[in-house]
Amino acid sequence: MARILSVPERIRLFKEINRVHRETYGWGMLYHPVYGIVAYIDIERNARGFKEWVPIDRSELVKYYFHDDKGRDITSLRGIFAWQAYHFNHVNPYKFDDDYHPTEARNFSDRRKLTEQDFISDNLGKRIRPDVSHSVKLLETPIAVQQSKRDGKIWISSNWLYHADCYSAFPSFANEVSEAIDEAAGGDKITFARLKEKYRKILEANRFEFKKELETYFKGGELKAKCWAGGYLFAASREWRIKTLDELNRALEAENEHFSATLEEFVKWLVSNGLNLGEKAEGTLRKRLRELYVAHPWIIAKSFGERLAEEDKVSPSDVYLWWGGEPEDFPCYAFLTLFFEIDPQDIGTSRFDEKVSRNLRTIINIAEKEYGCLSFYTKYEPSVLKAIFSKSD
């Protein structure tokens, strides 16, 4: 059975990752706990805060690092990980928005341009100065750290893309089904309402059944249920760990065929639950769901895999593209991430330092090219920037 790191051991791990990051880039990372009760944690100084920093007591580590604002464990992929910590934010001071929203401004539309006083220059170019006096938007890459339940390896990964993330900026799965129901109703509002209510009820029943089995899965049992609303239609047929273009192409071809089969299964599932849309509407639904799948996650996986191959040509890494359909407790499916593994026994060694530095750089390089999926422009206040860019004690 894999040995799981204790909380103090995890904090030591985070400090070591942050130390290597600082040595690699020249500045540190802050921990921004998802749904946490604190905005940021200064990992080096073991303090929490935003404008003011308060030391964290040893007894508070679990609450601030691993629990949400309701006191619940933030581990979402409980089927494969013993614990998760996210996000550790890499901030790039060389990539910024040209304007900012003053703190004292009353209207959101009140924006000002950055001036030369907001910058310094070094051998890499122009960057935001560490002691900038106002908020600024910088390119941020979220990094997650987790430990596998299977073998105890530490995973350091990019942002995980879930069902909801992939479709947030495009017509959603729910919208496509609604459009098909509208077509089946032929413009009759009463028929449309009746079919929509039928669909809502079968989805609720499906989600209820899935959530019951999900708890069994998280405890080590087999998961047989499928959550259609959570993205099962778009989930991969298996867990892929992709490194080369040949592996990527094999996965793309296999998953394209898998989607076709799963799409037919979904249509039959609708019919078996009393929602028969008719041949024309079902044909439209198939076409639009395939277009949605190709755009997300299929083309995203293709882009990530190709960028990984490009990075490895320049500097070989141990980073893999993970493509799968791992359920989380939302319920929803995780589709994609970039990751590398660390042996816990290497923590504190030169091997750890070299591996984290080399592979973290690969993930961040790719993430910054995948803006909107793996990196985001985020507003940072001066007090937070000072904690990131100040020299370690």
C-alpha positions in Angstrom: 0.0 0.0 0.0 1.3 3.4 -0.9 2.6 5.6 1.9 0.7 8.9 2.0 2.6 12.0 3.1 1.5 13.5 6.4 0.4 17.1 6.5 3.8 18.4 7.7 5.5 16.4 5.0 3.2 18.0 2.4 4.0 21.5 3.6 7.7 20.7 3.3 7.0 19.4 -0.2 5.3 22.7 -1.1 8.2 24.7 0.3 10.7 22.7 -1.7 8.7 23.2 -4.9 8.4 26.9 -4.2 12.2 27.1 -3.5 13.0 25.4 -6.8 10.6 27.7 -8.6 12.2 30.7 -7.1 15.7 29.5 -8.1 14.4 28.8 -11.6 12.5 32.1 -12.2 13.8 34.5 -9.6 10.5 34.9 -7.7 8.1 32.6 -5.7 4.6 31.3 -5.9 1.7 31.9 -3.7 -0.9 29.3 -2.8 -4.4 30.3 -3.7 -6.6 27.6 -2.2 -9.7 26.8 -4.2 -12.9 27.8 -2.3 -10.7 28.5 0.7 -11.4 30.8 3.6 -8.2 32.8 2.9 -7.2 34.5 -0.3 -3.5 33.6 -0.4 -0.9 31.7 1.5 2.8 32.8 1.4 4.4 29.4 1.4 7.9 30.5 2.4 6.8 32.6 5.3 3.9 30.4 6.3 1.5 33.3 6.4 -2.0 33.9 5.1 -3.6 37.0 3.9 -4.2 39.5 1.1 -3.3 43.1 2.3 -1.9 42.0 5.6 -0.2 38.7 6.3 -0.9 36.6 9.4 1.2 33.7 10.6 -0.4 30.2 10.3 -0.3 28.0 13.3 0.6 24.4 12.9 -3.0 23.4 14.0 -4.4 25.5 11.1 -2.5 23.9 8.2 -5.3 21.5 7.2 -7.9 24.2 7.4 -6.1 26.6 5.2 -4.4 24.3 2.8 -6.7 21.4 2.3 -10.3 22.5 3.3 -12.8 24.8 1.6 -14.8 27.5 3.3 -17.3 24.9 4.5 -14.6 22.8 6.2 -14.7 20.1 3.5 -11.7 18.4 1.9 -11.0 20.0 -1.4 -9.7 16.8 -3.0 -12.0 16.4 -6.1 -10.5 13.4 -7.9 -10.8 11.1 -4.9 -10.7 8.0 -7.0 -7.0 8.3 -7.9 -5.6 10.8 -5.4 -5.2 10.6 -1.6 -5.1 14.4 -1.5 -4.9 17.5 -3.7 -3.7 21.0 -3.3 -4.6 23.7 -5.8 -3.6 26.2 -7.0 0.0 27.3 -6.7 0.1 30.3 -9.0 3.1 31.0 -11.3 2.9 34.7 -12.2 4.7 36.1 -15.3 5.7 39.8 -14.8 6.7 40.1 -18.4 3.1 39.4 -19.7 0.6 42.0 -18.5 -2.5 44.0 -19.5 -1.7 47.5 -20.7 -4.2 49.1 -18.4 -5.5 48.7 -14.9 -8.5 49.5 -12.7 -7.5 51.9 -9.9 -8.4 50.8 -6.4 -10.1 54.1 -5.6 -12.1 54.1 -8.8 -15.9 53.9 -8.4 -16.8 52.7 -11.9 -15.4 49.6 -13.5 -15.1 51.5 -16.7 -12.6 53.8 -15.1 -9.3 52.4 -16.4 -5.8 53.9 -16.7 -2.9 53.0 -18.9 0.3 51.7 -17.4 3.2 54.1 -17.6 7.0 53.7 -17.8 7.2 54.2 -14.1 5.4 50.8 -13.6 8.2 48.9 -15.3 11.8 47.9 -15.0 13.9 46.1 -17.6 16.4 43.3 -17.4 18.0 40.8 -19.8 14.6 39.2 -20.6 12.9 42.5 -21.4 10.4 44.9 -19.8 8.5 43.7 -16.8 6.2 45.0 -14.1 8.3 46.3 -11.2 8.0 44.4 -7.9 7.0 47.5 -5.9 4.3 48.7 -8.4 1.9 51.0 -6.5 -1.4 49.8 -8.0 -3.1 46.6 -9.1 -2.1 45.0 -12.3 -3.2 42.1 -14.4 -0.5 39.5 -15.0 -0.5 36.2 -16.8 -1.0 33.5 -14.2 -0.5 29.7 -14.6 -2.2 27.6 -11.9 -0.2 24.5 -10.8 -1.8 21.6 -8.8 0.0 19.2 -6.5 -1.5 15.8 -5.6 -0.5 12.3 -4.4 -1.5 9.1 -6.2 -3.4 6.5 -4.1 -2.0 3.8 -6.4 1.7 4.1 -6.0 2.3 7.2 -3.8 3.9 9.3 -6.5 3.5 13.0 -6.3 1.9 14.6 -9.4 2.7 18.1 -10.3 0.3 19.2 -13.0 -1.2 22.1 -14.9 -4.8 23.2 -14.5 -7.2 20.2 -14.8 -9.8 20.7 -17.6 -13.2 19.4 -16.6 -16.5 19.1 -18.6 -17.7 22.5 -17.5 -14.4 24.2 -18.2 -14.1 22.9 -21.8 -17.5 24.2 -22.8 -17.9 27.5 -20.9 -17.2 29.7 -23.9 -19.1 27.7 -26.5 -22.6 26.2 -27.0 -23.0 23.7 -24.2 -24.1 20.1 -24.2 -27.3 21.2 -22.4 -27.9 23.8 -25.1 -27.5 21.3 -27.9 -29.9 18.9 -26.4 -32.4 21.7 -25.8 -32.1 22.8 -29.5 -32.8 19.2 -30.6 -35.9 19.0 -28.3 -37.1 22.3 -29.8 -36.7 20.9 -33.3 -38.6 17.7 -32.3 -41.4 19.8 -30.8 -41.8 21.6 -34.2 -42.4 25.0 -32.7 -45.2 23.8 -30.3 -44.5 25.4 -26.9 -46.6 22.8 -25.0 -44.8 19.9 -26.6 -41.4 21.6 -26.0 -42.2 22.1 -22.3 -43.3 18.5 -21.9 -40.2 17.1 -23.6 -37.9 19.5 -21.6 -39.5 18.4 -18.4 -39.1 14.7 -19.3 -35.4 15.3 -20.1 -34.9 17.1 -16.8 -36.4 14.2 -14.8 -34.3 11.5 -16.5 -31.2 13.6 -16.0 -32.0 14.0 -12.3 -32.5 10.3 -11.9 -29.2 9.6 -13.8 -27.3 12.1 -11.6 -28.8 10.6 -8.4 -27.8 7.1 -9.4 -24.3 8.2 -10.4 -23.7 10.0 -7.1 -24.7 6.9 -5.1 -22.2 4.8 -7.0 -19.6 7.5 -6.9 -19.1 7.2 -3.2 -18.5 3.4 -3.6 -15.9 4.2 -6.3 -14.1 6.6 -4.1 -13.8 3.9 -1.5 -12.2 1.5 -4.0 -15.2 -0.1 -5.6 -16.1 -0.3 -9.3 -18.0 2.5 -11.0 -20.6 1.3 -13.4 -22.9 4.3 -13.6 -22.5 7.0 -16.2 -23.2 10.7 -15.7 -24.4 12.1 -19.1 -24.9 15.7 -17.8 -21.4 15.6 -16.2 -19.7 14.9 -19.6 -19.6 11.1 -20.0 -20.3 11.5 -23.7 -17.0 13.5 -24.1 -14.8 11.5 -21.7 -12.0 9.3 -23.1 -12.4 5.6 -23.3 -9.4 5.0 -21.1 -6.6 6.8 -19.3 -4.0 7.9 -21.8 -0.5 9.0 -20.9 0.8 10.6 -24.1 4.3 11.6 -24.8 5.0 11.4 -28.5 3.2 12.4 -31.6 2.7 8.8 -32.6 1.0 8.1 -29.2 -1.1 11.3 -29.7 -2.3 10.3 -33.1 -3.2 6.8 -31.9 -5.2 8.3 -29.1 -6.9 10.8 -31.3 -8.0 8.1 -33.7 -9.2 5.7 -31.0 -11.1 8.4 -29.1 -12.8 9.6 -32.3 -14.2 6.0 -32.8 -15.1 5.8 -29.1 -17.1 9.0 -29.3 -19.1 7.7 -32.3 -20.1 4.6 -30.3 -20.8 6.6 -27.1 -23.0 9.1 -29.1 -25.2 6.3 -30.3 -25.4 4.9 -26.8 -26.5 8.4 -25.6 -29.3 8.6 -28.2 -30.5 5.1 -27.3 -30.4 6.1 -23.7 -32.7 9.0 -24.4 -35.1 6.7 -26.3 -35.1 4.0 -23.6 -36.1 6.6 -21.1 -39.1 7.8 -23.1 -37.5 10.7 -24.9 -37.9 9.9 -28.6 -36.9 13.0 -30.6 -37.5 11.5 -34.0 -35.1 10.8 -36.8 -34.6 14.4 -38.0 -33.9 15.9 -34.6 -31.7 13.0 -33.6 -29.7 13.5 -36.7 -29.2 17.2 -35.9 -28.3 16.3 -32.3 -25.6 13.9 -33.5 -24.1 16.4 -35.9 -24.0 19.2 -33.3 -22.6 17.1 -30.5 -19.9 15.7 -32.8 -18.9 19.3 -33.6 -18.8 20.1 -29.9 -16.7 17.1 -29.2 -14.2 17.8 -31.9 -13.8 21.4 -30.6 -13.6 20.2 -27.0 -11.9 18.1 -25.8 -10.5 16.5 -29.0 -8.9 19.5 -30.5 -7.6 20.7 -27.1 -5.9 17.3 -26.5 -4.4 17.6 -30.0 -3.0 21.0 -29.3 -1.6 20.1 -25.9 0.1 17.0 -27.3 1.6 18.9 -30.2 2.9 21.6 -28.0 4.4 19.0 -25.6 6.3 17.4 -28.6 7.6 20.9 -29.6 8.8 21.6 -26.1 10.5 18.2 -25.9 12.4 18.9 -29.1 14.0 22.0 -27.4 14.4 20.5 -24.0 13.5 16.9 -23.2 11.1 16.6 -20.2 9.3 14.0 -18.1 5.9 15.7 -18.7 3.0 13.7 -20.1 -0.4 14.6 -21.4 -3.1 12.9 -19.4 -6.3 12.4 -21.3 -9.1 10.5 -19.7 -12.5 10.6 -18.0 -11.9 10.5 -14.3 -15.0 11.3 -12.3 -14.9 13.9 -9.5 -17.4 14.5 -6.8 -19.2 17.4 -8.4 -20.2 15.1 -10.3 -18.3 15.8 -13.4 -15.4 14.3 -15.4 -11.8 15.5 -15.6 -10.6 15.3 -19.2 -7.1 16.8 -19.6 -4.0 17.9 -17.8 -0.2 18.0 -18.3 1.8 16.4 -15.4 5.0 14.8 -14.2 5.7 12.6 -11.3 8.0 12.8 -8.4 9.1 10.1 -6.0 8.5 11.3 -2.4 11.9 9.8 -1.5 13.6 12.4 -3.7 12.2 15.4 -1.8 15.1 17.5 -0.6 17.6 16.0 -3.0 19.4 17.4 -6.1 17.5 14.9 -8.2 14.2 16.6 -7.0 15.5 20.1 -7.7 16.6 19.2 -11.3 13.4 17.3 -12.1 11.0 19.9 -10.7 12.9 22.8 -12.4 13.1 21.2 -15.8 9.5 19.9 -15.9 7.8 22.8 -14.3 9.3 25.0 -16.9 7.9 22.7 -19.7 4.4 22.9 -18.2 4.5 26.6 -17.8 5.9 27.2 -21.3 3.0 25.2 -22.8 0.4 26.7 -20.4 1.3 30.3 -21.4 0.7 29.4 -25.0 -2.7 27.8 -24.1 -4.2 31.0 -22.7 -7.8 30.5 -21.6 -7.3 26.8 -20.9 -4.1 26.6 -18.8 -3.2 30.2 -18.1 -5.3 33.4 -17.3 -4.8 37.1 -16.9 -5.5 37.8 -13.2 -5.6 41.0 -11.2 -3.0 41.3 -8.5 -2.8 43.9 -5.7 0.5 45.5 -4.7 0.7 43.7 -1.4 0.3 40.3 -3.1 2.9 41.2 -5.8 5.3 42.2 -3.0 5.0 38.8 -1.4 5.6 37.1 -4.7 8.6 39.2 -5.8 10.3 39.9 -2.5 13.5 38.1 -1.8 13.3 35.0 0.4 14.4 35.5 4.1 
